[in-house]
Amino acid sequence: MTAHAPSQTRIAIVGGGPAGLMAAEVANAAGLQVDLFEAKGSVGRKFLIAGKGGLNLTHGEPRPGFDVRYRERAPQIAHWLDAFDGEALRAWARELGVETYVGTSGRVFPMDRKAAPLLRGWVRRLRERGVGFHVQHRWLGWDDDGALRFATPDGERHVRAEATVLALGGASWPELGSDGGWVPTLAARGVDIAPLRPSNCGFDIGWSAVLAEKHAGAPLKPVVLQWLDLDGQAHALQGECVLTATGVEGSAIYAISADLRERILRDGDTMLWLDLAPGRDHERLRNDLEKPRGKRSLGEHLRRQTGLDAAKIALLFEILPRDAMQEADAVAAAIKRLPLRLHGARPIAEAISTAGGVRLEALDDALQLKTMPGVFCSGEMLDWEAPTGGYLLTACFASGLIAGRGAAASLATR
């Protein structure tokens, strides 16, 4: 269908997640006309889904420890956090009438733990301040004259913007709008993009049918995860994870997913070891297991002497050879360091977030593309990653603020 004549705006925000909405807010606060374009029928869909079990807005960990969570990108993201960190995010939420609290894990939640009231209040404030919202506008790139192209229910629409902030997300949860479809468009214009990869994701091991059918969905808690990073350095983390039909996932797995993924990409697979009984040492376990079991089954004996639940005992039967299950010392050793071989990360569409994207080296400090003046990038489409727990969301907000300010400042200097 033929496009209508191009419409005009000063600043176009493409993408209605937290980064895009924050970019719209700060650009609008600079007194500029701002129009936000969203591919879906409403904004903030992934934000709402992520907050379904309780919106984890940020984390109470003080800086610079907070910054370290961003791994190799910590120096760059520290610059964003200087402008808008976790405390600033809590203050911003308070301005919208949403008080927050720090949970026992250090995670920060709204008092009602809900995402919808915060998002509704935010969008209402942006509308009242004059931000234009245009939903069902899927970005297609630029036309030959530099206008933005959008697919809409009424045909293709072109919009001429003086500055543009792209906040297009990664490639996880594509049904919510983040499908990575922007990659070839920017790559064709010479933008340096790191391949998108799953982050905060589960991993495949390849269980037997018996384990998968009987124990998929079972939590493993508490456990201590032990793994190696790319340099071969050993690490350990206590937390919780979950058995899936194909492997493992859950908060502790997500926290170390970058190391696991990178080793699999390099080596084809990697090892993860689980301490199934953090509160007992090897000697105590061995002594308890050496006690006579009488007429009890081996599984019942294990349960009584170790305190392990059914899922953990099933893992022992899954991994240890049959004859080793009869040896107290071998079973005790496995309980303290159960070896799991991970063969691959789950598909990117299932991941909570993505790594890869527009390389930060392709951007200036204002998150403007060096090869495309007037075009800024923000949020998860940038090449950085962070664990869940509020770190991921905080950096999305902060990058949106940096990009929005940068777009506004670029017009002021013209």
NUPA-510207 format. One record per residue (C-alpha): residue number from 1; x, y, z; residue in three letters. Coordinates in Angstrom, 3 decimals, decimal comma. Example, Ala and Ser with C-alpha at 12.3 -4.5 7.8 and 13.67 -1.06 7.14 Angstrom:
BEGIN
+-----+----------+----------+----------+-----+
!   n !        u !        v !        w ! res !
+-----+----------+----------+----------+-----+
!   1 !   12,300 !   -4,500 !    7,800 ! ALA !
!   2 !   13,670 !   -1,060 !    7,140 ! SER !
+-----+----------+----------+----------+-----+
This chain:
BEGIN
+-----+----------+----------+----------+-----+
!   n !        u !        v !        w ! res !
+-----+----------+----------+----------+-----+
!   1 !    0,000 !    0,000 !    0,000 ! MET !
!   2 !    1,283 !    3,455 !   -0,824 ! THR !
!   3 !    2,533 !    5,439 !    2,137 ! ALA !
!   4 !    0,878 !    8,677 !    3,131 ! HIS !
!   5 !    2,852 !   11,920 !    3,020 ! ALA !
!   6 !    5,439 !   11,977 !    5,840 ! PRO !
!   7 !    4,313 !   13,436 !    9,144 ! SER !
!   8 !    6,692 !   15,428 !   11,322 ! GLN !
!   9 !    7,996 !   15,146 !   14,882 ! THR !
!  10 !   11,014 !   16,511 !   16,641 ! ARG !
!  11 !   11,941 !   13,351 !   18,514 ! ILE !
!  12 !   10,671 !    9,875 !   17,648 ! ALA !
!  13 !   10,958 !    7,102 !   20,216 ! ILE !
!  14 !   10,672 !    3,657 !   18,643 ! VAL !
!  15 !    9,718 !    1,065 !   21,237 ! GLY !
!  16 !    7,463 !    1,331 !   24,272 ! GLY !
!  17 !    9,331 !   -0,604 !   26,932 ! GLY !
!  18 !   10,956 !    0,996 !   30,006 ! PRO !
!  19 !   13,920 !    2,359 !   28,009 ! ALA !
!  20 !   11,694 !    3,946 !   25,374 ! GLY !
!  21 !    9,259 !    5,390 !   27,890 ! LEU !
!  22 !   12,094 !    6,876 !   29,925 ! MET !
!  23 !   13,656 !    8,382 !   26,802 ! ALA !
!  24 !   10,274 !    9,913 !   25,969 ! ALA !
!  25 !    9,962 !   11,331 !   29,472 ! GLU !
!  26 !   13,309 !   13,128 !   29,567 ! VAL !
!  27 !   13,058 !   14,404 !   25,976 ! ALA !
!  28 !    9,578 !   15,732 !   26,702 ! ASN !
!  29 !   10,865 !   17,365 !   29,902 ! ALA !
!  30 !   13,324 !   19,281 !   27,712 ! ALA !
!  31 !   10,337 !   20,969 !   26,083 ! GLY !
!  32 !   10,415 !   19,056 !   22,801 ! LEU !
!  33 !    7,665 !   17,442 !   20,777 ! GLN !
!  34 !    7,949 !   13,686 !   21,361 ! VAL !
!  35 !    6,103 !   10,864 !   19,626 ! ASP !
!  36 !    6,449 !    7,255 !   20,742 ! LEU !
!  37 !    5,816 !    4,386 !   18,320 ! PHE !
!  38 !    5,070 !    0,842 !   19,519 ! GLU !
!  39 !    4,622 !   -2,277 !   17,389 ! ALA !
!  40 !    2,085 !   -3,883 !   19,714 ! LYS !
!  41 !   -1,349 !   -2,642 !   20,704 ! GLY !
!  42 !   -0,108 !   -1,273 !   24,025 ! SER !
!  43 !    3,185 !   -0,293 !   25,622 ! VAL !
!  44 !    5,162 !   -2,045 !   28,344 ! GLY !
!  45 !    3,993 !   -5,591 !   27,659 ! ARG !
!  46 !    7,208 !   -7,322 !   28,706 ! LYS !
!  47 !    7,399 !   -5,025 !   31,738 ! PHE !
!  48 !    3,938 !   -6,177 !   32,800 ! LEU !
!  49 !    4,687 !   -9,866 !   32,281 ! ILE !
!  50 !    7,997 !   -9,588 !   34,136 ! ALA !
!  51 !    6,105 !   -8,068 !   37,047 ! GLY !
!  52 !    3,442 !  -10,752 !   37,221 ! LYS !
!  53 !    5,074 !  -12,577 !   40,112 ! GLY !
!  54 !    6,031 !   -9,306 !   41,807 ! GLY !
!  55 !    7,723 !   -6,411 !   40,029 ! LEU !
!  56 !   11,426 !   -6,475 !   40,904 ! ASN !
!  57 !   12,149 !   -2,852 !   40,063 ! LEU !
!  58 !   15,785 !   -2,578 !   41,171 ! THR !
!  59 !   18,189 !   -3,872 !   43,826 ! HIS !
!  60 !   19,322 !   -2,402 !   47,113 ! GLY !
!  61 !   22,971 !   -3,373 !   46,667 ! GLU !
!  62 !   25,140 !   -0,251 !   47,036 ! PRO !
!  63 !   27,540 !    0,868 !   44,380 ! ARG !
!  64 !   30,180 !    0,037 !   43,240 ! PRO !
!  65 !   29,130 !   -3,533 !   43,976 ! GLY !
!  66 !   25,971 !   -2,858 !   41,959 ! PHE !
!  67 !   28,070 !   -1,904 !   38,931 ! ASP !
!  68 !   30,077 !   -5,146 !   38,994 ! VAL !
!  69 !   26,924 !   -7,092 !   38,093 ! ARG !
!  70 !   27,319 !   -5,829 !   34,521 ! TYR !
!  71 !   30,491 !   -7,850 !   34,042 ! ARG !
!  72 !   32,753 !   -6,580 !   31,254 ! GLU !
!  73 !   30,363 !   -3,673 !   30,551 ! ARG !
!  74 !   30,537 !   -2,358 !   34,127 ! ALA !
!  75 !   32,667 !    0,722 !   33,251 ! PRO !
!  76 !   30,239 !    1,925 !   30,575 ! GLN !
!  77 !   27,074 !    1,181 !   32,524 ! ILE !
!  78 !   28,502 !    2,888 !   35,597 ! ALA !
!  79 !   28,287 !    6,075 !   33,499 ! HIS !
!  80 !   24,567 !    5,465 !   32,978 ! TRP !
!  81 !   24,062 !    4,738 !   36,671 ! LEU !
!  82 !   25,816 !    7,963 !   37,606 ! ASP !
!  83 !   22,823 !    9,640 !   35,997 ! ALA !
!  84 !   20,103 !    7,260 !   37,177 ! PHE !
!  85 !   20,842 !    4,483 !   39,652 ! ASP !
!  86 !   18,687 !    2,262 !   41,818 ! GLY !
!  87 !   18,016 !    4,963 !   44,404 ! GLU !
!  88 !   17,038 !    7,412 !   41,663 ! ALA !
!  89 !   14,688 !    4,796 !   40,247 ! LEU !
!  90 !   12,995 !    4,372 !   43,625 ! ARG !
!  91 !   12,634 !    8,154 !   43,949 ! ALA !
!  92 !   11,151 !    8,318 !   40,443 ! TRP !
!  93 !    8,592 !    5,635 !   41,338 ! ALA !
!  94 !    7,725 !    7,586 !   44,482 ! ARG !
!  95 !    6,915 !   10,619 !   42,324 ! GLU !
!  96 !    4,360 !    8,429 !   40,567 ! LEU !
!  97 !    2,818 !    7,519 !   43,916 ! GLY !
!  98 !    4,464 !    4,090 !   44,106 ! VAL !
!  99 !    6,381 !    3,402 !   47,312 ! GLU !
! 100 !    8,949 !    0,594 !   47,314 ! THR !
! 101 !   10,609 !   -1,655 !   49,866 ! TYR !
! 102 !   13,776 !   -3,747 !   50,019 ! VAL !
! 103 !   13,115 !   -7,466 !   50,445 ! GLY !
! 104 !   15,241 !   -9,881 !   52,452 ! THR !
! 105 !   17,217 !  -10,751 !   49,294 ! SER !
! 106 !   18,017 !   -7,098 !   48,626 ! GLY !
! 107 !   15,579 !   -6,910 !   45,748 ! ARG !
! 108 !   13,379 !   -3,821 !   45,559 ! VAL !
! 109 !    9,626 !   -4,133 !   44,952 ! PHE !
! 110 !    6,620 !   -1,799 !   44,885 ! PRO !
! 111 !    4,669 !   -2,107 !   48,123 ! MET !
! 112 !    1,842 !   -3,883 !   46,267 ! ASP !
! 113 !    4,404 !   -5,831 !   44,144 ! ARG !
! 114 !    2,409 !   -4,956 !   41,014 ! LYS !
! 115 !    3,651 !   -3,535 !   37,710 ! ALA !
! 116 !    0,337 !   -2,351 !   36,260 ! ALA !
! 117 !   -0,324 !    0,615 !   38,602 ! PRO !
! 118 !    3,175 !    1,981 !   37,996 ! LEU !
! 119 !    2,895 !    1,605 !   34,218 ! LEU !
! 120 !   -0,611 !    3,131 !   34,100 ! ARG !
! 121 !    0,458 !    6,125 !   36,156 ! GLY !
! 122 !    3,552 !    6,613 !   34,036 ! TRP !
! 123 !    1,736 !    6,486 !   30,692 ! VAL !
! 124 !   -1,001 !    8,769 !   31,995 ! ARG !
! 125 !    1,592 !   11,343 !   33,071 ! ARG !
! 126 !    3,369 !   11,182 !   29,722 ! LEU !
! 127 !    0,095 !   11,683 !   27,841 ! ARG !
! 128 !   -0,859 !   14,618 !   30,055 ! GLU !
! 129 !    2,517 !   16,200 !   29,323 ! ARG !
! 130 !    1,984 !   15,919 !   25,590 ! GLY !
! 131 !    3,832 !   12,763 !   24,515 ! VAL !
! 132 !    2,083 !   11,271 !   21,479 ! GLY !
! 133 !    1,495 !    7,508 !   21,576 ! PHE !
! 134 !    1,154 !    5,543 !   18,349 ! HIS !
! 135 !    0,536 !    1,818 !   18,826 ! VAL !
! 136 !    0,440 !   -0,879 !   16,148 ! GLN !
! 137 !    3,328 !    0,878 !   14,435 ! HIS !
! 138 !    5,972 !   -1,687 !   13,553 ! ARG !
! 139 !    9,252 !   -0,077 !   12,538 ! TRP !
! 140 !   10,536 !   -1,014 !    9,092 ! LEU !
! 141 !   13,626 !    1,192 !    8,890 ! GLY !
! 142 !   14,072 !    4,375 !    6,864 ! TRP !
! 143 !   12,964 !    5,458 !    3,424 ! ASP !
! 144 !   15,306 !    6,952 !    0,829 ! ASP !
! 145 !   14,737 !   10,428 !    2,252 ! ASP !
! 146 !   15,584 !    9,420 !    5,817 ! GLY !
! 147 !   12,035 !    9,275 !    7,155 ! ALA !
! 148 !   11,088 !    6,470 !    9,529 ! LEU !
! 149 !    8,900 !    3,759 !    8,003 ! ARG !
! 150 !    6,173 !    2,033 !    9,999 ! PHE !
! 151 !    3,765 !   -0,751 !    9,111 ! ALA !
! 152 !    0,318 !    0,073 !   10,524 ! THR !
! 153 !   -3,186 !   -1,405 !   10,125 ! PRO !
! 154 !   -3,920 !    1,489 !    7,739 ! ASP !
! 155 !   -0,877 !    0,910 !    5,569 ! GLY !
! 156 !    2,696 !    2,104 !    5,636 ! GLU !
! 157 !    3,319 !    5,390 !    7,402 ! ARG !
! 158 !    6,401 !    7,574 !    7,104 ! HIS !
! 159 !    7,502 !    9,944 !    9,868 ! VAL !
! 160 !   10,239 !   12,528 !    9,575 ! ARG !
! 161 !   12,054 !   13,049 !   12,892 ! ALA !
! 162 !   14,859 !   15,426 !   13,780 ! GLU !
! 163 !   16,211 !   12,845 !   16,245 ! ALA !
! 164 !   15,310 !    9,213 !   16,878 ! THR !
! 165 !   15,736 !    6,973 !   19,908 ! VAL !
! 166 !   15,551 !    3,258 !   19,143 ! LEU !
! 167 !   14,469 !    1,119 !   22,111 ! ALA !
! 168 !   13,610 !   -2,078 !   20,275 ! LEU !
! 169 !   14,525 !   -4,715 !   22,863 ! GLY !
! 170 !   16,452 !   -7,915 !   22,312 ! GLY !
! 171 !   15,034 !  -11,165 !   20,989 ! ALA !
! 172 !   13,529 !  -12,851 !   24,043 ! SER !
! 173 !    9,783 !  -13,249 !   24,450 ! TRP !
! 174 !    9,115 !  -12,306 !   20,794 ! PRO !
! 175 !    5,349 !  -12,551 !   21,278 ! GLU !
! 176 !    5,649 !   -9,417 !   23,426 ! LEU !
! 177 !    7,435 !   -7,484 !   20,691 ! GLY !
! 178 !   11,161 !   -8,132 !   21,240 ! SER !
! 179 !   12,004 !  -10,326 !   18,271 ! ASP !
! 180 !   15,351 !   -8,937 !   17,101 ! GLY !
! 181 !   13,821 !   -7,944 !   13,758 ! GLY !
! 182 !   15,784 !   -4,695 !   13,810 ! TRP !
! 183 !   19,160 !   -6,447 !   13,479 ! VAL !
! 184 !   19,361 !   -6,750 !    9,659 ! PRO !
! 185 !   18,076 !   -3,196 !    9,216 ! THR !
! 186 !   20,850 !   -1,663 !   11,302 ! LEU !
! 187 !   23,475 !   -4,126 !   10,094 ! ALA !
! 188 !   22,711 !   -3,100 !    6,499 ! ALA !
! 189 !   23,616 !    0,464 !    7,478 ! ARG !
! 190 !   26,974 !   -0,597 !    8,839 ! GLY !
! 191 !   26,108 !   -0,626 !   12,532 ! VAL !
! 192 !   28,389 !   -2,998 !   14,470 ! ASP !
! 193 !   26,161 !   -5,593 !   16,125 ! ILE !
! 194 !   27,208 !   -8,504 !   18,328 ! ALA !
! 195 !   25,129 !  -11,657 !   17,693 ! PRO !
! 196 !   22,095 !  -11,903 !   19,965 ! LEU !
! 197 !   22,359 !  -14,730 !   22,499 ! ARG !
! 198 !   20,117 !  -15,995 !   25,305 ! PRO !
! 199 !   20,774 !  -14,579 !   28,758 ! SER !
! 200 !   19,147 !  -15,366 !   32,103 ! ASN !
! 201 !   18,166 !  -18,669 !   30,569 ! CYS !
! 202 !   17,875 !  -22,361 !   31,301 ! GLY !
! 203 !   20,168 !  -25,094 !   29,998 ! PHE !
! 204 !   19,697 !  -28,532 !   28,472 ! ASP !
! 205 !   21,165 !  -31,651 !   30,046 ! ILE !
! 206 !   19,092 !  -34,471 !   28,578 ! GLY !
! 207 !   17,335 !  -36,288 !   31,384 ! TRP !
! 208 !   15,934 !  -39,781 !   31,185 ! SER !
! 209 !   12,208 !  -40,015 !   30,491 ! ALA !
! 210 !   11,602 !  -41,118 !   34,072 ! VAL !
! 211 !   13,247 !  -38,066 !   35,627 ! LEU !
! 212 !   11,652 !  -35,678 !   33,139 ! ALA !
! 213 !    8,161 !  -37,054 !   33,646 ! GLU !
! 214 !    8,266 !  -37,364 !   37,426 ! LYS !
! 215 !   10,313 !  -34,368 !   38,508 ! HIS !
! 216 !   10,107 !  -31,590 !   35,881 ! ALA !
! 217 !    9,144 !  -28,440 !   37,746 ! GLY !
! 218 !   10,589 !  -29,624 !   41,063 ! ALA !
! 219 !   12,656 !  -27,029 !   42,940 ! PRO !
! 220 !   16,178 !  -27,764 !   44,091 ! LEU !
! 221 !   16,753 !  -25,765 !   47,269 ! LYS !
! 222 !   19,002 !  -25,017 !   48,834 ! PRO !
! 223 !   21,906 !  -25,983 !   46,611 ! VAL !
! 224 !   25,381 !  -24,626 !   46,006 ! VAL !
! 225 !   26,286 !  -24,289 !   42,334 ! LEU !
! 226 !   29,939 !  -24,718 !   41,382 ! GLN !
! 227 !   31,227 !  -23,837 !   37,911 ! TRP !
! 228 !   34,197 !  -22,557 !   35,917 ! LEU !
! 229 !   34,368 !  -19,295 !   34,005 ! ASP !
! 230 !   36,050 !  -18,912 !   30,612 ! LEU !
! 231 !   39,463 !  -18,557 !   32,258 ! ASP !
! 232 !   38,994 !  -21,766 !   34,219 ! GLY !
! 233 !   38,535 !  -19,987 !   37,525 ! GLN !
! 234 !   36,235 !  -21,825 !   39,940 ! ALA !
! 235 !   33,177 !  -20,122 !   41,447 ! HIS !
! 236 !   30,406 !  -21,103 !   43,837 ! ALA !
! 237 !   26,958 !  -19,660 !   44,525 ! LEU !
! 238 !   24,250 !  -20,797 !   46,939 ! GLN !
! 239 !   20,697 !  -20,411 !   45,766 ! GLY !
! 240 !   17,754 !  -22,170 !   44,181 ! GLU !
! 241 !   17,081 !  -23,708 !   40,799 ! CYS !
! 242 !   14,420 !  -25,857 !   39,157 ! VAL !
! 243 !   14,470 !  -29,127 !   37,246 ! LEU !
! 244 !   12,909 !  -28,859 !   33,792 ! THR !
! 245 !   11,934 !  -31,529 !   31,291 ! ALA !
! 246 !   15,266 !  -30,992 !   29,536 ! THR !
! 247 !   17,639 !  -29,642 !   32,180 ! GLY !
! 248 !   17,770 !  -26,853 !   34,756 ! VAL !
! 249 !   16,694 !  -23,235 !   35,116 ! GLU !
! 250 !   15,843 !  -20,785 !   37,900 ! GLY !
! 251 !   17,298 !  -17,798 !   39,689 ! SER !
! 252 !   20,674 !  -19,291 !   40,595 ! ALA !
! 253 !   21,136 !  -20,637 !   37,057 ! ILE !
! 254 !   20,223 !  -17,264 !   35,566 ! TYR !
! 255 !   22,811 !  -15,558 !   37,760 ! ALA !
! 256 !   25,622 !  -17,622 !   36,208 ! ILE !
! 257 !   24,133 !  -18,131 !   32,746 ! SER !
! 258 !   26,669 !  -15,904 !   30,987 ! ALA !
! 259 !   29,617 !  -18,019 !   32,153 ! ASP !
! 260 !   27,832 !  -21,275 !   31,310 ! LEU !
! 261 !   26,734 !  -20,047 !   27,878 ! ARG !
! 262 !   30,154 !  -18,760 !   26,895 ! GLU !
! 263 !   31,882 !  -21,996 !   27,866 ! ARG !
! 264 !   29,356 !  -23,986 !   25,830 ! ILE !
! 265 !   29,887 !  -21,704 !   22,836 ! LEU !
! 266 !   33,646 !  -22,235 !   23,091 ! ARG !
! 267 !   33,848 !  -25,889 !   24,107 ! ASP !
! 268 !   30,560 !  -27,451 !   22,988 ! GLY !
! 269 !   29,441 !  -28,208 !   26,545 ! ASP !
! 270 !   30,353 !  -27,371 !   30,123 ! THR !
! 271 !   30,133 !  -28,814 !   33,602 ! MET !
! 272 !   28,024 !  -27,647 !   36,521 ! LEU !
! 273 !   28,369 !  -29,253 !   39,955 ! TRP !
! 274 !   25,679 !  -29,192 !   42,622 ! LEU !
! 275 !   26,119 !  -29,489 !   46,362 ! ASP !
! 276 !   22,729 !  -30,965 !   47,261 ! LEU !
! 277 !   23,259 !  -30,718 !   51,034 ! ALA !
! 278 !   25,019 !  -27,432 !   51,865 ! PRO !
! 279 !   24,475 !  -27,929 !   55,585 ! GLY !
! 280 !   26,267 !  -31,292 !   55,869 ! ARG !
! 281 !   29,858 !  -32,212 !   55,157 ! ASP !
! 282 !   31,080 !  -35,314 !   53,345 ! HIS !
! 283 !   32,135 !  -37,165 !   56,478 ! GLU !
! 284 !   28,784 !  -36,741 !   58,198 ! ARG !
! 285 !   26,912 !  -37,851 !   55,098 ! LEU !
! 286 !   29,114 !  -40,923 !   54,688 ! ARG !
! 287 !   28,685 !  -41,919 !   58,333 ! ASN !
! 288 !   24,920 !  -41,501 !   58,149 ! ASP !
! 289 !   24,706 !  -43,500 !   54,930 ! LEU !
! 290 !   26,765 !  -46,340 !   56,411 ! GLU !
! 291 !   24,072 !  -46,983 !   59,019 ! LYS !
! 292 !   22,125 !  -50,219 !   58,421 ! PRO !
! 293 !   19,102 !  -49,687 !   56,220 ! ARG !
! 294 !   17,292 !  -52,872 !   57,202 ! GLY !
! 295 !   14,302 !  -53,598 !   55,003 ! LYS !
! 296 !   13,998 !  -50,031 !   53,748 ! ARG !
! 297 !   14,497 !  -49,332 !   50,052 ! SER !
! 298 !   17,657 !  -47,518 !   49,028 ! LEU !
! 299 !   15,653 !  -44,427 !   48,191 ! GLY !
! 300 !   13,962 !  -44,392 !   51,588 ! GLU !
! 301 !   17,308 !  -44,957 !   53,297 ! HIS !
! 302 !   18,772 !  -41,999 !   51,429 ! LEU !
! 303 !   15,846 !  -39,793 !   52,359 ! ARG !
! 304 !   16,045 !  -40,665 !   56,052 ! ARG !
! 305 !   19,807 !  -40,430 !   56,405 ! GLN !
! 306 !   20,475 !  -37,356 !   54,270 ! THR !
! 307 !   17,280 !  -35,313 !   54,513 ! GLY !
! 308 !   17,209 !  -34,958 !   50,722 ! LEU !
! 309 !   13,841 !  -34,650 !   49,018 ! ASP !
! 310 !   12,557 !  -36,831 !   46,198 ! ALA !
! 311 !   13,905 !  -34,632 !   43,377 ! ALA !
! 312 !   17,444 !  -34,566 !   44,775 ! LYS !
! 313 !   17,416 !  -38,319 !   45,359 ! ILE !
! 314 !   16,149 !  -38,840 !   41,809 ! ALA !
! 315 !   19,133 !  -36,806 !   40,558 ! LEU !
! 316 !   21,499 !  -39,144 !   42,386 ! LEU !
! 317 !   19,916 !  -42,180 !   40,718 ! PHE !
! 318 !   20,063 !  -40,324 !   37,375 ! GLU !
! 319 !   23,771 !  -39,513 !   37,538 ! ILE !
! 320 !   25,465 !  -42,226 !   39,598 ! LEU !
! 321 !   26,059 !  -45,737 !   38,213 ! PRO !
! 322 !   23,977 !  -48,428 !   39,893 ! ARG !
! 323 !   26,903 !  -50,029 !   41,704 ! ASP !
! 324 !   28,114 !  -46,638 !   43,034 ! ALA !
! 325 !   24,696 !  -46,090 !   44,630 ! MET !
! 326 !   25,532 !  -48,932 !   47,009 ! GLN !
! 327 !   28,708 !  -47,256 !   48,274 ! GLU !
! 328 !   28,239 !  -44,739 !   51,077 ! ALA !
! 329 !   31,407 !  -42,829 !   50,259 ! ASP !
! 330 !   30,555 !  -42,488 !   46,550 ! ALA !
! 331 !   27,023 !  -41,317 !   47,316 ! VAL !
! 332 !   28,272 !  -38,812 !   49,894 ! ALA !
! 333 !   30,778 !  -37,456 !   47,370 ! ALA !
! 334 !   28,034 !  -37,108 !   44,742 ! ALA !
! 335 !   25,731 !  -35,311 !   47,151 ! ILE !
! 336 !   28,454 !  -32,744 !   47,784 ! LYS !
! 337 !   29,517 !  -32,376 !   44,144 ! ARG !
! 338 !   27,023 !  -33,872 !   41,697 ! LEU !
! 339 !   28,344 !  -33,460 !   38,126 ! PRO !
! 340 !   25,910 !  -32,223 !   35,460 ! LEU !
! 341 !   27,010 !  -31,814 !   31,849 ! ARG !
! 342 !   25,220 !  -28,910 !   30,128 ! LEU !
! 343 !   24,897 !  -29,304 !   26,363 ! HIS !
! 344 !   23,300 !  -26,013 !   25,385 ! GLY !
! 345 !   21,316 !  -22,969 !   26,421 ! ALA !
! 346 !   17,591 !  -22,974 !   25,876 ! ARG !
! 347 !   16,365 !  -21,096 !   22,761 ! PRO !
! 348 !   16,624 !  -17,320 !   22,846 ! ILE !
! 349 !   12,843 !  -16,940 !   22,587 ! ALA !
! 350 !   12,541 !  -18,607 !   26,019 ! GLU !
! 351 !   15,215 !  -16,509 !   27,698 ! ALA !
! 352 !   14,367 !  -13,741 !   30,124 ! ILE !
! 353 !   16,741 !  -11,408 !   28,301 ! SER !
! 354 !   19,435 !  -11,352 !   25,646 ! THR !
! 355 !   23,117 !  -10,616 !   25,389 ! ALA !
! 356 !   24,608 !   -9,099 !   22,266 ! GLY !
! 357 !   23,178 !   -6,253 !   20,223 ! GLY !
! 358 !   24,504 !   -2,877 !   19,152 ! VAL !
! 359 !   28,063 !   -2,766 !   20,436 ! ARG !
! 360 !   28,683 !    0,069 !   22,864 ! LEU !
! 361 !   31,822 !    0,910 !   20,896 ! GLU !
! 362 !   29,510 !    1,915 !   18,016 ! ALA !
! 363 !   27,951 !    4,611 !   20,228 ! LEU !
! 364 !   29,175 !    7,808 !   21,823 ! ASP !
! 365 !   28,656 !    8,617 !   25,503 ! ASP !
! 366 !   25,149 !    9,893 !   24,752 ! ALA !
! 367 !   24,316 !    6,526 !   23,108 ! LEU !
! 368 !   24,233 !    8,100 !   19,655 ! GLN !
! 369 !   25,344 !    5,917 !   16,762 ! LEU !
! 370 !   28,682 !    7,216 !   15,549 ! LYS !
! 371 !   27,846 !    6,340 !   11,947 ! THR !
! 372 !   24,281 !    7,722 !   12,093 ! MET !
! 373 !   24,111 !   11,142 !   13,766 ! PRO !
! 374 !   20,704 !   11,832 !   15,260 ! GLY !
! 375 !   19,973 !    8,139 !   15,937 ! VAL !
! 376 !   20,293 !    6,940 !   19,537 ! PHE !
! 377 !   19,931 !    3,417 !   20,934 ! CYS !
! 378 !   18,885 !    2,246 !   24,379 ! SER !
! 379 !   17,783 !   -0,672 !   26,491 ! GLY !
! 380 !   18,178 !   -4,351 !   25,826 ! GLU !
! 381 !   19,064 !   -3,861 !   22,157 ! MET !
! 382 !   22,517 !   -2,759 !   23,335 ! LEU !
! 383 !   25,377 !   -5,210 !   23,854 ! ASP !
! 384 !   25,304 !   -5,717 !   27,618 ! TRP !
! 385 !   23,723 !   -8,155 !   30,018 ! GLU !
! 386 !   22,916 !   -8,338 !   33,697 ! ALA !
! 387 !   21,378 !  -10,847 !   36,058 ! PRO !
! 388 !   17,791 !  -10,678 !   37,196 ! THR !
! 389 !   17,211 !   -9,162 !   40,594 ! GLY !
! 390 !   16,568 !   -5,603 !   39,416 ! GLY !
! 391 !   19,938 !   -5,009 !   37,745 ! TYR !
! 392 !   18,603 !   -5,676 !   34,246 ! LEU !
! 393 !   15,649 !   -3,332 !   34,597 ! LEU !
! 394 !   17,659 !   -0,559 !   36,258 ! THR !
! 395 !   20,091 !   -0,360 !   33,347 ! ALA !
! 396 !   17,211 !   -0,319 !   30,849 ! CYS !
! 397 !   15,734 !    2,726 !   32,596 ! PHE !
! 398 !   19,143 !    4,393 !   32,879 ! ALA !
! 399 !   20,073 !    3,863 !   29,237 ! SER !
! 400 !   16,721 !    5,274 !   28,154 ! GLY !
! 401 !   17,389 !    8,380 !   30,209 ! LEU !
! 402 !   20,871 !    8,798 !   28,695 ! ILE !
! 403 !   19,569 !    8,338 !   25,132 ! ALA !
! 404 !   16,593 !   10,660 !   25,656 ! GLY !
! 405 !   18,792 !   13,372 !   27,093 ! ARG !
! 406 !   21,249 !   12,879 !   24,274 ! GLY !
! 407 !   18,542 !   13,243 !   21,639 ! ALA !
! 408 !   17,231 !   16,402 !   23,253 ! ALA !
! 409 !   20,713 !   17,883 !   23,582 ! ALA !
! 410 !   21,515 !   17,113 !   19,950 ! SER !
! 411 !   18,620 !   19,318 !   18,837 ! LEU !
! 412 !   19,612 !   22,113 !   21,185 ! ALA !
! 413 !   23,028 !   22,323 !   19,534 ! THR !
! 414 !   21,773 !   22,464 !   15,961 ! ARG !
+-----+----------+----------+----------+-----+
